[in-house]
Amino acid sequence: MTVCKLTPVLLEALPDGDERKVLVALAVKRETTVPLTWIAEQLRMGTSSTVSRETTTLMKTLSKDRKKTKLYAAILSKAV
């Protein structure tokens, strides 16, 4: 995975709620129908409840943070 420069090794080392993981998780959650458990496994985020909690929190703050909004847009453009 090259989005946000996340490699499998780096994913393993980062905390479950790392901002980059959460941004990717949000994009996957919004743009696909894969289960949250799958997202949690692929991004090494722990459980589906972690994905749900972290993405919900991010959605509430995304419009107020230009840096996160730009990074989220970049993730979406790479996913197409």
HELIX and SHEET records of a PDB file:
HELIX    1   1 VAL A    3  LYS A    5  5                                   3    
HELIX    2   2 PRO A    8  ALA A   13  1                                   6    
HELIX    3   3 GLU A   19  GLU A   31  1                                  13    
HELIX    4   4 LEU A   36  GLN A   42  1                                   7    
HELIX    5   5 SER A   48  LEU A   62  1                                  15    
HELIX    6   6 ARG A   66  ALA A   79  1                                  14    
END                                                                             
